[in-house]
Amino acid sequence: MRGAGRATGIILEADIDTSHQENIDKLLKTIERNLEVEFREVDYRIEIIGSSLGESFFRESLIALALAFLFMGLVVLIYFRTYVPSVAIILATFSDMAISLAVVNLLDIKIGTAGIAAFLMLIGYGVDTNILLTVRVLKRKEGSVMDRIISSVKTGMTMTVIAILTTIIVLLVNQSEVIRQIMIIMLVGLFADILNTWIQNVAILRIYLERQAKKGISV
C-alpha cells in the first residue's frame, strides 16, 4: 500500500497450514526477522482462504455475474424490443469486462471480493452509456442519425471523463488496497467503454439503421 507517495504497508501471500496457530506464529516471526520490525496486533491483519472457500467463492461469483448479465439482457430486450440494438448493448458491456479482465491479468492483480464488485459495477456503467446512445439514436426522431450520435457522444463522454477523473483522484489519495483494486478495474473499464460504446456500438447501430432504411422500415 502507498500513502502520500511512500510505502506504508505490504501484502504477503503464503501457502501454509493455518489449522495450527504455531504455523501462523512462525510466519509472523519470520517476517519480523527479515523486515527487522516488531508487530503489534493493530499493525497487521490476517485473512485465511481455504481451498473449499476459494472454490465456493469463485463459483458463486460466476453465478452472480451470470445472473447480472441475464437480467440486464432481459431488461434491455424488453425495453427496446429489437434484437440487434439489444445484442449490441450486451456485447459492448461484455467487451468492457473482457478487456478489464485481460488488463488485470497482465498486471498480475489477484482478484478478490473487491474485484468482483468492480466487475458488477462495470455492468451497470456499461449498460448506462450504451442505453444513452441507443435511446437517443432509436427513440428520438429529430435531426439525422449522425446528429443524434454526436449529441449522445457529448453527453456520454462528459459522464465518462468525469468518472475517469474521479477514479484517478481516488487512486492517488486512497491507501486501502481493496478500494485501489476496485478503482483500477473501473479505470480500465471506463477507457474500454469509450471504445466499445462510441466505436463498436455506434458502428453496429449505423449499419442496422442503414439496412432498415433500405428495407423501407422506419425505426
FIMI-697011 format. One record per residue: x, y, z of N, C-alpha, C in turn. Coordinates in steps of 0.02 Angstrom, whole numbers, padded with zeros to 5 digits. Each point is the difference from the previous one (the first is absolute). Layout:
{{X,Y,Z},{X,Y,Z},{X,Y,Z}};
...
//
This chain:
{{00042,-00059,00000},{-00042,00059,00000},{00044,00062,00000}};
{{-00029,00057,-00024},{00038,00061,-00002},{-00040,00057,00029}};
{{00034,00046,00031},{-00033,00058,00028},{00044,00061,-00008}};
{{-00025,00052,-00033},{00037,00062,-00011},{00067,-00013,-00034}};
{{00001,-00049,-00047},{00060,-00012,-00038},{00051,-00047,00032}};
{{-00014,-00026,00059},{00048,-00045,00033},{-00036,-00065,00021}};
{{00039,-00053,00004},{-00028,-00065,00019},{-00020,00000,00073}};
{{-00061,-00022,00014},{-00025,-00002,00070},{-00019,-00071,00020}};
{{00004,-00047,-00045},{-00019,-00068,00018},{00013,-00048,-00058}};
{{-00001,-00064,00014},{00010,-00050,-00052},{-00053,-00054,00007}};
{{-00011,-00036,-00054},{-00045,-00058,00001},{00042,-00062,-00015}};
{{-00005,-00049,00044},{00039,-00061,-00007},{-00046,-00060,-00005}};
{{00010,-00041,-00052},{-00040,-00061,-00009},{00044,-00059,00016}};
{{-00026,-00047,00039},{00038,-00059,00019},{-00045,-00062,-00001}};
{{00028,-00054,-00025},{-00037,-00063,-00004},{00023,-00043,00060}};
{{-00037,00006,00055},{00017,-00037,00061},{-00062,-00033,00028}};
{{00010,-00048,00045},{-00055,-00033,00034},{-00022,00044,00058}};
{{-00058,00031,-00007},{-00023,00047,00051},{-00042,-00034,00054}};
{{-00005,-00065,-00002},{-00038,-00036,00052},{00038,00000,00066}};
{{00066,00015,-00002},{00040,00002,00060},{00026,00071,00010}};
{{-00015,00029,00058},{00020,00069,00015},{00076,00008,-00002}};
{{00037,-00054,00015},{00073,00005,00002},{00029,00016,-00069}};
{{-00034,-00023,-00053},{00023,00016,-00068},{-00007,00074,-00014}};
{{-00056,00029,00022},{-00011,00072,-00009},{00051,00040,00040}};
{{00012,-00021,00062},{00049,00035,00043},{00069,-00004,-00030}};
{{00017,-00058,-00028},{00065,-00009,-00031},{00009,00046,-00060}};
{{-00055,00007,-00039},{00002,00044,-00059},{00011,00073,00022}};
{{-00036,00021,00052},{00007,00069,00024},{00071,00013,00025}};
{{00028,-00048,00036},{00068,00009,00026},{00051,00003,-00057}};
{{-00012,-00038,-00053},{00045,00001,-00057},{-00002,00068,-00034}};
{{-00061,00027,-00007},{-00008,00066,-00031},{00034,00054,00043}};
{{-00011,-00004,00066},{00031,00048,00046},{00076,-00002,-00005}};
{{00027,-00061,-00005},{00072,-00007,-00003},{00029,00027,-00066}};
{{-00035,-00014,-00055},{00025,00023,-00065},{-00008,00075,-00010}};
{{-00054,00027,00027},{-00013,00072,-00008},{00029,00042,00057}};
{{00024,-00036,00051},{00029,00033,00059},{-00050,00048,00033}};
{{-00060,-00025,00010},{-00053,00038,00034},{-00033,-00044,00052}};
{{-00038,00032,00044},{-00037,-00037,00050},{-00074,00017,-00007}};
{{-00042,-00050,-00014},{-00070,00011,-00014},{-00041,00004,00064}};
{{-00049,00046,00000},{-00053,-00001,00049},{-00064,-00023,-00036}};
{{-00051,-00018,00037},{-00061,-00026,-00031},{-00034,00052,-00045}};
{{00009,00064,00016},{-00031,00053,-00040},{00039,00013,-00064}};
{{00060,-00031,-00006},{00043,00014,-00058},{-00012,-00047,-00058}};
{{-00038,-00053,00010},{-00009,-00048,-00054},{-00069,-00031,00003}};
{{-00019,-00031,-00056},{-00065,-00034,-00004},{00011,-00065,-00039}};
{{-00028,-00054,00024},{00008,-00065,-00032},{-00066,-00022,-00030}};
{{00001,-00019,-00064},{-00059,-00027,-00034},{00017,-00071,-00023}};
{{-00043,-00047,00018},{00012,-00070,-00018},{-00054,-00023,-00049}};
{{00022,-00025,-00057},{-00047,-00026,-00052},{00020,-00071,-00014}};
{{-00043,-00047,00019},{00014,-00070,-00014},{-00020,-00018,-00071}};
{{00020,-00060,-00021},{-00015,-00022,-00068},{-00075,-00005,-00013}};
{{-00037,-00026,00050},{-00072,-00007,-00009},{-00034,00068,-00002}};
{{00024,00047,00042},{-00029,00067,00000},{00015,00035,-00066}};
{{00062,-00008,-00024},{00019,00032,-00063},{-00041,-00027,-00058}};
{{-00011,-00066,-00001},{-00040,-00030,-00053},{-00072,00024,00004}};
{{-00028,00002,00061},{-00068,00024,00009},{-00008,00073,-00020}};
{{00050,00041,00019},{-00002,00070,-00018},{00002,00010,-00075}};
{{00044,-00037,-00035},{00005,00005,-00072},{-00065,-00020,-00034}};
{{-00030,-00055,00023},{-00062,-00025,-00030},{-00057,00050,00010}};
{{-00007,00026,00062},{-00053,00047,00014},{00010,00066,-00036}};
{{00062,00020,-00009},{00014,00062,-00038},{-00020,-00007,-00073}};
{{00014,-00058,-00029},{-00020,-00012,-00069},{-00076,00000,-00007}};
{{-00033,-00030,00049},{-00074,-00001,00000},{-00027,00071,00004}};
{{00030,00041,00044},{-00023,00070,00007},{00009,00039,-00065}};
{{00058,-00009,-00032},{00013,00035,-00063},{-00048,-00024,-00055}};
{{-00012,-00066,-00002},{-00045,-00028,-00050},{-00071,00026,00010}};
{{-00023,00002,00062},{-00067,00025,00014},{-00006,00075,-00016}};
{{00053,00037,00015},{00000,00072,-00016},{-00007,00010,-00075}};
{{00038,-00039,-00038},{-00005,00005,-00073},{-00068,-00021,-00026}};
{{-00027,-00053,00030},{-00065,-00026,-00022},{-00055,00052,00010}};
{{-00004,00029,00060},{-00052,00049,00013},{00011,00064,-00038}};
{{00064,00019,-00008},{00015,00059,-00041},{-00024,-00010,-00072}};
{{00015,-00059,-00028},{-00021,-00014,-00068},{-00076,-00001,-00007}};
{{-00035,-00029,00049},{-00073,-00002,-00002},{-00030,00070,00002}};
{{00026,00042,00044},{-00026,00068,00004},{00011,00038,-00065}};
{{00059,-00008,-00029},{00015,00034,-00064},{-00045,-00024,-00055}};
{{-00010,-00066,-00005},{-00043,-00028,-00053},{-00072,00023,00009}};
{{-00024,00001,00062},{-00069,00021,00013},{-00010,00073,-00018}};
{{00051,00041,00015},{-00007,00072,-00011},{00003,00017,-00074}};
{{00049,-00025,-00036},{00009,00018,-00071},{-00041,-00043,-00047}};
{{-00013,-00062,00019},{-00041,-00046,-00040},{00028,-00010,-00071}};
{{00063,00011,-00008},{00035,-00013,-00064},{00063,-00038,00015}};
{{00016,-00048,-00042},{00055,-00047,00015},{00069,00032,-00006}};
{{00014,00032,-00058},{00068,00025,-00013},{00023,00052,00051}};
{{-00038,00054,00012},{00023,00050,00050},{00009,-00030,00069}};
{{-00043,-00047,00019},{00006,-00031,00066},{00064,-00042,00005}};
{{00014,-00039,-00051},{00061,-00041,00000},{00061,00046,-00001}};
{{-00003,00056,-00035},{00056,00047,-00003},{00016,00027,00070}};
{{-00051,00014,00040},{00011,00025,00068},{00032,-00055,00043}};
{{-00026,-00061,-00005},{00027,-00055,00039},{00072,-00015,-00021}};
{{00014,00003,-00066},{00067,-00013,-00025},{00050,00053,00025}};
{{-00021,00063,-00002},{00044,00054,00023},{00016,-00007,00074}};
{{-00050,-00018,00040},{00010,-00009,00072},{00046,-00059,00014}};
{{-00010,-00054,-00037},{00043,-00059,00007},{00072,00017,-00019}};
{{00008,00040,-00053},{00066,00020,-00023},{00036,00042,00053}};
{{-00038,00044,00034},{00030,00040,00055},{00031,-00046,00052}};
{{-00038,-00051,00020},{00024,-00046,00051},{00057,-00043,-00024}};
{{-00003,-00023,-00063},{00052,-00043,-00027},{00067,00038,-00004}};
{{-00002,00062,-00023},{00061,00040,-00005},{00028,00014,00069}};
{{-00043,00017,00047},{00022,00014,00069},{00032,-00062,00030}};
{{-00031,-00059,-00010},{00027,-00062,00027},{00069,-00015,-00031}};
{{00008,00013,-00065},{00063,-00013,-00034},{00056,00045,00028}};
{{-00016,00064,00010},{00050,00047,00026},{00018,-00017,00072}};
{{-00050,-00017,00040},{00013,-00019,00070},{00045,-00062,00002}};
{{-00012,-00047,-00045},{00042,-00060,-00004},{00071,00017,-00019}};
{{00009,00047,-00048},{00066,00021,-00021},{00038,00035,00057}};
{{-00037,00038,00041},{00029,00035,00057},{00012,-00047,00059}};
{{-00022,-00063,-00007},{00009,-00051,00052},{-00034,00021,00065}};
{{-00060,00027,-00006},{-00039,00019,00059},{-00045,-00058,00020}};
{{00005,-00020,00063},{-00042,-00054,00025},{-00070,00027,00015}};
{{-00049,-00027,-00034},{-00069,00024,00008},{-00032,-00030,00061}};
{{-00024,00043,00045},{-00036,-00022,00059},{-00072,00023,-00003}};
{{-00031,00005,00058},{-00070,00022,00002},{-00007,00071,-00028}};
{{00051,00042,00012},{-00002,00068,-00026},{00000,00000,-00076}};
{{00038,-00046,-00030},{00002,-00004,-00073},{-00066,-00021,-00029}};
{{-00033,-00048,00032},{-00066,-00022,-00024},{-00049,00058,00004}};
{{00003,00039,00054},{-00044,00058,00007},{00013,00050,-00056}};
{{00063,00009,-00017},{00018,00047,-00053},{-00029,-00022,-00068}};
{{00003,-00065,-00014},{-00027,-00026,-00063},{-00076,00008,-00002}};
{{-00033,-00010,00056},{-00072,00011,00003},{-00016,00074,-00011}};
{{00041,00044,00026},{-00009,00072,-00012},{00009,00017,-00074}};
{{00047,-00035,-00033},{00012,00012,-00071},{-00061,-00018,-00042}};
{{-00035,-00053,00021},{-00061,-00018,-00036},{-00049,00058,00001}};
{{-00010,00029,00059},{-00046,00056,00005},{00022,00060,-00040}};
{{00065,00017,00003},{00024,00059,-00035},{-00002,-00012,-00076}};
{{00021,-00060,-00022},{00000,-00014,-00071},{-00070,00003,-00030}};
{{-00048,-00027,00036},{-00070,00003,-00023},{-00024,00072,-00002}};
{{00020,00040,00049},{-00023,00070,00004},{00019,00040,-00062}};
{{00064,-00002,-00019},{00022,00040,-00058},{-00029,-00028,-00065}};
{{-00005,-00066,-00005},{-00026,-00030,-00061},{-00075,00013,-00009}};
{{-00037,-00001,00055},{-00071,00016,-00004},{-00010,00073,-00018}};
{{00042,00044,00027},{-00002,00071,-00018},{00006,00008,-00076}};
{{00051,-00034,-00029},{00010,00003,-00072},{-00059,-00028,-00038}};
{{-00022,-00060,00018},{-00053,-00034,-00037},{-00067,00037,00004}};
{{-00016,00027,00059},{-00063,00037,00008},{-00001,00062,-00045}};
{{00055,00036,00000},{00002,00062,-00040},{-00001,-00014,-00074}};
{{00032,-00055,-00020},{00003,-00015,-00072},{-00065,-00030,-00025}};
{{-00030,-00045,00039},{-00060,-00036,-00022},{-00065,00034,00018}};
{{-00004,00027,00061},{-00063,00026,00025},{-00013,00073,-00023}};
{{00052,00039,-00005},{-00010,00069,-00022},{-00003,00004,-00076}};
{{-00038,00047,-00026},{-00010,00006,-00072},{00027,00065,-00029}};
{{00015,00049,00044},{00024,00064,-00026},{00072,-00006,-00024}};
{{00015,00034,-00056},{00068,-00001,-00027},{00016,-00065,-00035}};
{{00060,-00001,-00030},{00023,-00061,-00034},{00029,-00049,00051}};
{{00016,-00060,-00024},{00029,-00051,00044},{00066,00025,00029}};
{{00041,00032,-00042},{00065,00025,00024},{-00009,00055,00051}};
{{-00050,00042,-00009},{-00014,00053,00049},{-00016,-00030,00068}};
{{-00040,-00054,00000},{-00019,-00032,00062},{00060,-00036,00032}};
{{00042,-00029,-00042},{00060,-00034,00026},{00047,00051,00032}};
{{00011,00057,-00034},{00044,00052,00027},{-00026,00027,00066}};
{{-00066,00009,00003},{-00031,00024,00062},{00012,-00049,00058}};
{{-00008,-00065,-00014},{00010,-00050,00052},{00074,-00005,00019}};
{{00045,00009,-00049},{00072,-00002,00015},{00019,00056,00048}};
{{-00027,00060,-00011},{00016,00057,00043},{-00021,-00014,00073}};
{{-00061,-00025,00007},{-00025,-00014,00068},{00037,-00059,00031}};
{{00008,-00054,-00038},{00032,-00060,00026},{00073,00010,00017}};
{{00037,00036,-00043},{00071,00012,00013},{00010,00045,00060}};
{{-00047,00048,00010},{00004,00042,00060},{-00006,-00043,00063}};
{{-00047,-00046,-00001},{-00009,-00046,00057},{00063,-00042,00011}};
{{00027,-00027,-00054},{00058,-00045,00006},{00062,00037,00023}};
{{00013,00060,-00028},{00059,00038,00020},{-00003,00018,00074}};
{{-00059,00021,00023},{-00007,00016,00071},{00012,-00062,00043}};
{{-00027,-00057,-00021},{00011,-00062,00037},{00074,-00019,00001}};
{{00035,00008,-00057},{00072,-00016,-00003},{00040,00045,00047}};
{{-00014,00066,-00001},{00035,00047,00043},{-00012,-00017,00074}};
{{-00062,-00017,00016},{-00016,-00018,00070},{00038,-00063,00020}};
{{00002,-00048,-00044},{00035,-00063,00015},{00075,00012,00010}};
{{00030,00041,-00042},{00071,00016,00007},{00015,00035,00066}};
{{-00043,00046,00019},{00009,00035,00064},{-00003,-00048,00058}};
{{-00048,-00047,-00002},{-00005,-00050,00054},{00062,-00043,00003}};
{{00027,-00019,-00059},{00061,-00041,-00001},{00059,00037,00030}};
{{00004,00066,-00011},{00056,00039,00025},{-00001,00011,00075}};
{{-00060,00009,00027},{-00005,00017,00072},{-00018,-00059,00044}};
{{-00022,-00054,-00029},{-00024,-00056,00040},{00058,-00045,00023}};
{{-00007,-00030,00059},{00050,-00045,00026},{-00026,-00071,00009}};
{{-00063,-00012,-00013},{-00029,-00066,00008},{00011,-00042,-00063}};
{{00030,-00059,00009},{00013,-00043,-00057},{-00065,-00025,-00032}};
{{-00052,-00008,00040},{-00065,-00023,-00025},{-00028,00052,-00048}};
{{-00001,00063,00021},{-00027,00053,-00042},{00044,00011,-00061}};
{{00065,-00007,00008},{00046,00008,-00057},{-00015,-00052,-00054}};
{{-00014,-00062,00021},{-00016,-00052,-00049},{-00064,00017,-00038}};
{{-00050,00024,00036},{-00063,00020,-00032},{00013,00056,-00050}};
{{00039,00050,00021},{00012,00059,-00042},{00041,-00018,-00062}};
{{00049,-00045,00007},{00040,-00020,-00058},{-00043,-00035,-00052}};
{{-00042,-00047,00023},{-00044,-00035,-00047},{-00050,00048,-00032}};
{{-00027,00046,00040},{-00048,00049,-00027},{00034,00046,-00050}};
{{00062,00021,00014},{00036,00045,-00046},{00012,-00034,-00067}};
{{00022,-00062,00001},{00010,-00037,-00063},{-00066,-00009,-00036}};
{{-00052,-00016,00038},{-00066,-00010,-00030},{-00028,00063,-00031}};
{{00013,00058,00030},{-00025,00064,-00027},{00033,00016,-00066}};
{{00066,-00012,-00004},{00034,00011,-00064},{-00024,-00049,-00053}};
{{-00011,-00063,00020},{-00026,-00050,-00046},{-00070,00019,-00024}};
{{-00040,00029,00045},{-00068,00018,-00018},{-00002,00055,-00054}};
{{00050,00043,00000},{00004,00052,-00052},{00004,-00033,-00069}};
{{00042,-00051,-00006},{00008,-00035,-00064},{-00062,-00041,-00017}};
{{-00025,-00037,00049},{-00055,-00046,-00013},{-00067,00034,-00011}};
{{-00010,00058,00031},{-00063,00035,-00009},{00002,00045,-00062}};
{{00051,00044,-00002},{00000,00053,-00051},{00032,-00020,-00066}};
{{00028,-00059,-00003},{00025,-00026,-00064},{-00037,-00064,-00020}};
{{00004,-00050,00044},{-00032,-00064,-00016},{-00076,00006,-00005}};
{{-00032,00026,00051},{-00073,00003,00001},{-00027,00049,-00051}};
{{00035,00057,-00008},{-00021,00049,-00050},{00001,-00031,-00070}};
{{00053,-00038,-00015},{00005,-00032,-00065},{-00057,-00050,-00012}};
{{-00015,-00040,00052},{-00054,-00049,-00006},{-00067,00034,-00012}};
{{-00013,00054,00038},{-00064,00035,-00007},{-00006,00033,-00069}};
{{00053,00029,-00025},{-00002,00031,-00066},{-00015,-00051,-00055}};
{{00035,-00057,00004},{-00012,-00052,-00050},{-00072,-00025,00005}};
{{-00024,-00009,00061},{-00069,-00024,00011},{-00051,00050,-00029}};
{{00009,00064,00013},{-00047,00051,-00024},{00003,00006,-00076}};
{{00060,-00005,-00028},{00006,00004,-00074},{-00035,-00058,-00033}};
{{00006,-00060,00027},{-00033,-00058,-00028},{-00076,00005,00007}};
{{-00023,00026,00057},{-00072,00010,00010},{-00027,00051,-00049}};
{{00040,00052,-00013},{-00022,00052,-00048},{-00005,-00028,-00070}};
{{00046,-00043,-00019},{-00002,-00031,-00067},{-00062,-00044,-00007}};
{{-00022,-00029,00055},{-00060,-00042,-00003},{-00064,00042,00006}};
{{00009,00064,00009},{-00058,00044,00006},{-00034,-00004,00067}};
{{00037,-00024,00051},{-00027,-00007,00067},{00020,00061,00042}};
{{-00047,00031,00031},{00014,00057,00044},{00011,-00025,00070}};
{{00059,00016,00029},{00017,-00023,00067},{-00010,00057,00050}};
//
